[in-house]
């Protein structure tokens, strides 16, 4: 699952760039409370993170306004690709061997380690 440590790396990487950015996070309803609280604590210290827990922004508008998207293999990634927005599936910490058989049909970058994450964000 998306860990608070990964969020720290994303914010450190993006804050070191000169470009303006906004990271919109939508915690999954099944996220553990401790994970959501850790994400909220990090977001509180960054003016560039918006937590959209209630999906106040509709998917299509958000994806059209985005330069890149990351999802955990959801349809949001497919919607992003259809709209022409760069997308990647976040798979750090996953046992992705079971889904690899079906994922070969779509050419979407997989973020499986910190180097993949930084490469995608660059």
C-alpha positions, 0 to 999 in steps of 0.5 A, a space after each residue: 500500500 501507499 506508505 507515508 514514507 513514499 509520500 515523504 520521498 515524493 514531497 522531498 523530490 518535488 520540493 527540490 524542483 523549481 516547478 510549481 506542483 500540487 499533489 492531490 491524494 485520495 486515500 482508499 476507503 480501506 486504508 488503515 486509519 494509521 496510514 491516513 493519519 500519517 499522510 495527513 500529518 505529512 500533508 499538514 506541513 506542505 502547502 502543496 498537498 491536497 487530500 481529497 477524501 470525499 472526491 470533491 473534484 470529479 475524476 475527469 476534471 482532475 485528470 485533465 488538469 494533471 501532468 501525471 497520475 499514479 494509482 494502484 492499478 485502478 480504473 483511474 489509471 486507465 482513464 488517465 491514459 485515455 485522456 492523454 495524461 501520463 500514468 503509472 501504477 504504484 506497486 511498491 511493496 506489492 506481490 505483483 506476481 499474480 497480476 503480472 499475467 493480466 497487466 502485460 496487455 497494457 503498457 503502463 509504467 510500474 513503480 516498484 521501487 524508489 528509483 522507479 518513483 523518482 524516474 516517473 516524477 522527473 
